[in-house]
C-alpha cells in the first residue's frame, strides 16, 4: 500500500493510504481526545463507530476544498492534499459542546460510582475544565440490573460508545449486548432489555473492561468481606489466583508485570485475614485430577478431545452454545472451587472448624468467578464452597482503604497447608499454562521419571496468539495433538472444528479472556496498553522458572492431601469432592 503525505497543524506526515487522521496524528505525537474509539479490545478488534464525536477536527481536502468538521477516528486518508487542524477554535468548541451534551444526560454521582477516577468521561471533563453544564433538560433513567451474581448494569450512565457491544459480539461472539432504542433514549442493552441473568452472558467481564464509564461494572462483595473479617465468630481465609500477583503491583508503583507475591501475602495479612493461602495449590490439585483424566481418556479413546474446565466464563459459553459437546470438558472443578471444597472439608477437619464458621474469600482476576461461586452445585446444605470473590481491582481499593501500601511491605510466605505451590500452578494465569502444566505431570507419569532441564518447558503452547496448535510428545511413541485458545470468539472457531473433525485433537485448553487470566475482567485496566499483557505473561513464566519445584505432582502438600484424605487421583472421594458436571442453559 502506497504512502500518502498530509499536513496536520502545519506539520507534514506520511502514512499508508487508508489510515485514519487519528493514526496520522499519533505519528506526530499530536493528541486528539477520544471516547468511543478503542484501538484494541482484544483479538485484534478495534472500536471506532465515530458515535461520540469527541475526536472532531477540521480538515480540507476530505470532501473538496471546503474546511469541514470530521471525526478523526473514522476518517480515512484517501489521497494527498489533505490539511488537518486539530486545535482550531471551531474544533475545540465542537468537542466541548459534544462533551457537555454527554454530561447533561449523565448522572452526577461520580464520587460513589465504581468507575470513579478510572472514568474516561470524568477525565475528559477535567481536561476540558468543565465545571458547569450549560444544557439543562431531561435525563434518561433506567432501572439498575443486578440480577446476576457477577455484573451490574446502570444504563443511565451509558454513553452509546458501543465498546461493550463490540467486545461482546466481535471478540467474544456471545451476542448478549446490542443497541436498543432510538434517538435520545438509545442505549446498549440486552435484547428486549431482559435481565442479564436471563441471557446467554458468560460474565467474562470483558465488557466491564471495555466500558469507559460506569455503565457496566462488577458486583462488589467488599463490604461483606470486611464484615466477615471483623466478625469474631468467623475464621476468614483468603486465596490468591496466579494472575493477581503480576497485575496488582502496577497500582502501587511497581513495574507492570512484576510478580509481587510476597508483598501481596503481607498485604492480605495486614487487612486482617486469619490465613493467607494460594489458589496455585488448587491449580496443582487440578493437574493431578485432570492429568489422570487425560491419561484415562487417551487410553480408552473415549470423550476426546478433553477440554480444560478451569475457566467459568468458557464453561458457561459451552453450556449455552455447544450443548452437544458437554461430554468432553474435563469434569474437574476449577482451582477456585477445588480450593473451596478442600477448605470446607479437609482444612476444617484438620483445624476443628465447622464449615459454616469458615469464610473462604478468593482474590481473582475475573468477574465470572463471582458467577461460578454462586452456582448451586457448589453449595452444600446452604454452605457455599467459596463465600466471596474479590477482583484484583477491588483488592487494590481495600488496600487503599486500610492504608496498606504494598511498596512499603516486606515479602511474606503463604500459610500451610494450602499455600504450597509449584511453577506449574503459577502458569495457570496465562493462556497455554494449564495445558503446559498438565503436560509436565502427564509426561513424567507416562515415562516413569520426572522431567528435567529444558524438557520441562513446553514452549509450543506458549504465547498470546488467539489459537495455537501443536504436536506434543508426552512419552516415546505417545504424541498428542493439542490446541490452545483464548477469547471466546476463538473458542467458537475451535469448537466448530471439533464438531467437524472430532479426532483432530486430544487435548484443548480454552480461556474466555484474550490472553488468559492476565487479561481477566477484574484486572487493573490496561487503558489501551496491550503490551502490558506481555509483561504480565513474562512475570508468570519468570516466577515459574524460579521455583524449586515446577511440576504439580511434586508439591509436598498435594502429596500429603492424597495420603491423608483423598487416596489417589480419580478416587471416589476425589471425584465427589473435586469434580462436577455441566448442563444445557
N, C-alpha and C positions, 0 to 999 in steps of 0.2 A: 504494500500500500504506500503510495507516494505521500510525501510530507507537504503540508500547506503552511505558509507563513502568514500570520495575522499580527495585529498590533493591539496590545492591551495596556491602557493607561500610558500610551506613548512608547511602550517597550515592545520590540519585535520578538516573536517566539514561533518556532516551527514545531508542528505536531502532525501525526498521521491524519490524513483526511478522514472525517467521520468522528474525530474526537470532539468532546463537548467543550464549551467555553470554560466550564469549571475545571476540567482536566488541563486545559491550556494554561489557565491562571495558576494552577498549582505548580507548574514547571517554573513559573516566575516567582514562586513563594508569595503570591498575592492571595490573601484570604477573602473568600466570599462566604458569608454565612449561609448555612443550610439547616434544614429541619427534617423534611420528609426524605431527603436523599441519604442513602447509606451505601457506601462503596462495596461492603462485603457483609452480607447477612449469614453467610455460610455456603459451602459447596460452590463458590464462585458466583453466587446470585447477588445482584445488587438491587437497590430500590431507588427508582428515580421517576415517580409518577408526575413530578412537577406540580403537585397539588397544593403545596403550602405557599409557594411564590416568595419565600424569604430570600431566595438567591437571585432576585431580579437585577439585571444590569442593563445599561443602554448599549446599543450596538448599531452600526451602519453596515450595509452590505449583506445583511441576512435576507431581507426581502426588498431589495432595491436600495437606493441611496438614502432613504428616509431613516432618521435616527429613532429607533423603537425600543421599548422595554421587552426583554426576553428572559426566560428562566435559564440561568447558566448551567444547571444540572442536566437539562434535556435539550439544549440547543446545539445541534451538530455543526461542525465547521466543514462546510462543503467545498469551499474554494478560497483563493486568496482575495485580498482587498477588504477583508472584514476588520473593522475597528471597534474595539470594546472599551467601555468606560464603566468601571466597577464602582467608583465612588463619586459619581456625579450627584448633584443635588437632587435631580429627578429620581435617580435610582435609590438614594438614601431615603427620600420622602416616601417612595412607594413601599420600601421594605418596612419602614416604621408604621405606615398605615396598615399593611398586612398584619404585622405583629400585634398592633393594638386591636385589630378586629378579632384575631385569635384569642387575645387575652380578655376581650369583652364577653366572650362566651365560654370562659373558663372559670372554674371555682377558684376562690381566693384563699383556700385552706393550706397554703404552701407549708406552713410550719408543722402541720400534722400529716402531711402527705408522705407516703412511703418513699417517694422519689425525691424528697427534699434534698437539695444540694447535689443531686445527680440528674436533675431535670434539665433537659436541653432548652425547653421553653423559658424556664426560670433564668437560665444562664444568658439567653439572648436578651431577655427583658433588662437584665442588669447591664449587659454590654451596650444596649441602646439607651441606657439611662432613663427608662420609662418608670415614672413614679406615679402617674395618674392615667386613667383610661378615659380618653375623650368620648368614646362611643358608649352610650348607655342604652339599655333596652333589654329585650327578652334573653333568657338564658335557657339552654337545654337542661332538662332534669331527667335522669334515668335512675331506676332502682339499682342498687348495688347487687351484683350477683356473686354471692359467696357460697353457692350450692355445693361446690367441691371441697375437698379437704386440702387442696393444694394452691389453687389460683383464684384470685378475686378480681372482678372486672367492675370498673367505675366508668361507664361510658359518658358520664357528664364531663370527663376530662379528655375524651377522645378528640384529637385534632385532625382526624382523617388523613394522617400521613401514610397510612396503609402499609407500614413496615410489618406489623404483626400479620396482616393478611398475606403479604408476600412470603414471609418465612414459613407460615403455616401451609401455604399452598404450593410454593415452588421449591422450597428447601426440604420441608418435611413431608409434603404431599398428603397431609392429614385432611385438609379441606374443611376444617371446623369454622374458620372465620371468613367473612365476606362483607363487602359493602352493603349496607342496609339503609333504606330510606332515600329521600331525595332532598336537595336544597339545604336549607338551614338545619334540618333535623338529621341529615345524613351522618351515619357513624359506621364503624366497622364492628360487626357483631356476629352472632351465630345465626343460622337460618331461622327465620321467623322469631328471632330473639329468644329462643328457648334457653333454659339454664345450661350452663357449661357442663354440669354433671350429667345431663341427658344427651350429650353429643358424643361424637367419636374422638373427642380431645384425648390426647395421650398424656397431658400435663407435663410435657418435656420442659416447658418453661422458656423455650427459645423466643416465644412472643414477648415474654417478660423482659428478656434481654434486649429485644429489638425496640420496644416501646420507648420513645424519647421522653414521655411524660409519665403520669401515674395512672393511666387508664387501665393497665394490667399489671398486677403485682402478685407476689406470693402471700398466702395467708400466713400470718405470723403467730407462733406459739411461744414467743419470747417471754411474755408476761407469765404464762403458765409455768415455764421453766424456772423463772425467778421465784414464783410462789412455792414450787417444789423444793428448790434449794433451801429456802427459808422455813420449810416445814420440818420440825424436829422429829416427827413420826416417820419420815421417809428417808430412805437411803437413795441418794441420787448419783448415778454413774453416767459417764459420757464416753462415747467412742467417736473417733475422727476418721473420716474417709481419706483414702490416699491422695486424692486430688486437692484436698483442702490445704495441705502443707506447702504446696508450691504456688498458691494463689493468695493466701491470707497475708503474707508478708508485704506485698506491694502496698497495702493500705497503711502500713506503718513505716514506710520509707526504705524497705529492703529492695534490692534489685529484683524486678519481676522474674518469677520462675525459680527463685532461690528457695530451697526447702528450709523451713524454719520449724522443723518437727519438735525439737526440744523446747523451744520457746513457746510453741503452741501448747504443749503439755503444761508448762509452767503457768501460762496464762489461764488455762482452764482450772487449774488448782486454785489460782488466785480468785476466780469467780465463786468458788465455794463448792465445787463438785467433790463428792466424797472419794471417788476413784476415777482415774482417767485411763481409758483403755484405747485400743487401736482396732479399727474395723479391718485393718490389714490382717489381723489374727483370723478373723472370719473369712477373709479372702483366701488365706491358706487353707482353711477348713473347706471352703467351696471347691478348691482344686482337688482336695482329697476325694470328695464325693463326685465331682464332675469328671475327674480323671478316671475314676473307677467306672463311671457310667459310660465314658467314651470307649474304654477298653472292651467292656461287655458288648456294646453295640457293634464295634468293629468286628469282634469275634463272631457275633451272631449274624451280622449283615442286616440287622433289622433297625428300623426307625432312624435311618441315616438320611441326610447329614444331621448330626447333633448340633443344635443351636444353643449358644450361651444364654443364660437366663438371669444375668446379674442386673440388667437394666430394666426397671419397671416401666419406663416410657415405651421401650421397644416391645415389651411383653403386652402392654395394653394395645399397641399397634397391631400385633399379630392376632390378638383376640378379636379386634374389630374388623380387620381386613382380610385375614387369611385363616378362617376357621378350619379349613380343610387340612392345614398344616400343623394343627395344635398338638399332634402326636410326636413331633420331632424336637421341640425345645427341650433342653435338659430339665428334668423335674426338680433340680436343686433350687432352693430358695436363694435369694440374693445374699451377699455378705451381710448387708444390714439386717435382714430378717433372720439369718443364721445366728448373728451375734445376739439379737434379742431373745431368740429361742434358747440359746445356751445360757444366757444370763439369767433368764427366768426359771431355769431348771437346774443345770449343773452348778452355776455360781451360787444361786440361792441355797441349794442344799449344802454346799461347802461352807457358806458363811452363816447358815442358820437364819436366813431372811425369808419371810413369806413373800411370794411373788407379788402380791398386791401392795406390799410395802416397799418394793424396789421400783424406782423410777428410772427408766432407761432413755437417755437422750442421745440422738445421733447428730453429728455435725456433718452435713452433706453438701455437695456442690450442686444440688439438684432440687427442683420443685416436685418432680414425680415421686421422690422418696416419701414425701408427705402423703401423697395419694396411696402409695404402697403400704405404708404403715397402718393406714386406716382400712385396708381390705379386710373383710370379715373373717377370712380364713386364717388371718394372723392374730386372732384374738381368741382366747380360751376362757370360758366361764367369766366373761366380762373383763378379763385382764389382757391388755394388748402386749405383744412382744416388744414393740417399740412404742413408747408413750408419746414422745415428741421429737420432731425433726426440726433442726435449726440449720439454715443455709449458711454458707461462708459469709455472705454479706451481712446477714443478721448477727452472726457471731461477732463480726467487727464492731457492730453497733453496741453489743453487750460489753465488749472490752472497753469501748469509749465511755459508756455509761458508768462503768465501775472504775474508771481511771486507770485501766491496765494498758500499758504500752509495751508491746512485745519487744521493741527495740531496747528496752531497759531491763529485760529479764535474762536470767541465765538458763541454759539448757537443763531440762529435767527429763527423767526417763518415765515411760509408761509404767503403770502398775501391773502387777501379776495377779492372776494367771491369764488374763485375756488381753494382755498388752504386748506379748512377744510376737514378732512377725519376721518374715523373710523378704528378700528382694522381690520374690515372685508376687507377694501381696502388694508391694508398693506399686508395681507397674499396672495394676488393675485400673489406675486412674487415667490411662491413655489408650487410645484406640490401638488394638493389637496386643495389649498387655495381658488380657485374660487368656487369650489363646496361647501366647508365649509361655505364660506361667503353667498352663496345662501341659504343653509340650515338654517342658523341662521335667516334670514329675513323671508323665507317662513314658517318656523315652528312658528315664532311669529305671522305672519299674520293668519295662519290657526287656531291657538289656541286662538287668540284674546288677548294674553298677551305676553309681552317681556320676552325672556329667561333671566335667571339669574344664578349666581353661576356656577357650573361646567357644567350645561346643555348647556351652550353656546359653549362648546368645542366638536366638532365632531371629536374625535381623530381617529376614524376608517378610515378616508380618508387621514390621515397624513402619512408622511414618503417618503423616496426616492425610494421605490420599483417601478419597471417599470410598474407593473399592480397591482392595488388594487381593490378588490370587497367588498362591504358591504351592509348590510340592515340598512336603516336609518329611524327612526321613527320621522316623522315631526309633527304629532299630534296623539292623541288617535285614533287608528284604521287606521291611514294613514302611511303605511310603504312602502318605495320605495327602489328598488334595484338600486344601483349606482355602477359606476366604475370610477376609476381614472387611467390615463395612461400618461406617459411621454416618449419621444423618439418616433420617427415616426415608427420605427420597431414594437414597442409595440402597437402603434395606429393601425397599419395594422392588428395585431392579433385581437384587439377588434372589428374593423370594419368587419372582416371576421365572427366573432361571431354574430354581429348584422345582417349580411346578412342571416345567417343560423337560428338564434333564435331571431327574431325581438322583442319578448316580454320579453326577459330576463332582460333588464334594462329599467329604466325610465329616468335616467339622467347619462350622461358620461362627465367627464372633460378630455380634451386632451391638452397636451403641446408638442410642437415639440422637445424641447431640454430635454435631460435626466435630471430629477430633477426639471424641470421648468425653469423659467426666471433667477433664481440664477445662472444657468449654461448657460446663453444665449451666442450667438455667438459674442457679443460685450463686454462681461465682462472681467475684468483683467484675464490674463491667469492663469490656475491652475498649469501648469508645472508639471503635474502628481500627484499633491496632491489632490486627490479626497475627502479627509477628510475636505477640505475647504467648500465643499457643505453642510456638516452637520453643520458647524459653521454659514454659511450664513442662512440656514434654521432656526436654533435656534435664530439668531438675529431677524428675522422677527416675529417669534412667541413671542419673548420677548417684542418687540415693541407693538405687538397686545395686549398682556396681560397687558401692562402698560397704555393702552388707557382708558380714562374715558368712551367713547362710543365705543362699539365693534360690532355694527350691523348697516348696511348701512342705514336702514330706520330711524335711529335716528340722522343722520347727519343734523344739522340745516340748512346748506346752500343747501343741497339737497331738504329739505322740502320747503325752500324758492323758489328754482328754479321751483318746480312744482306749487307752489302757484302763482308765478308771471308770469310764462311763459309757462310751458308745460301742466298744467292742472292736469293730473294724469298719472300714468304708463300705457302705451299702448294706450294713446290718439292719435288722428290723427296727432297732431303736433309732439308728441314724436316719432311716427312711421316715420314721414317724416324726422325728424332731426337725429334720433338715430339708425335707422335700415337700413339694406341693403339687397342685395340678392347675390347669388352665381351662377356661370356658369361654364360649362364644358370647360376645357382648350384645 
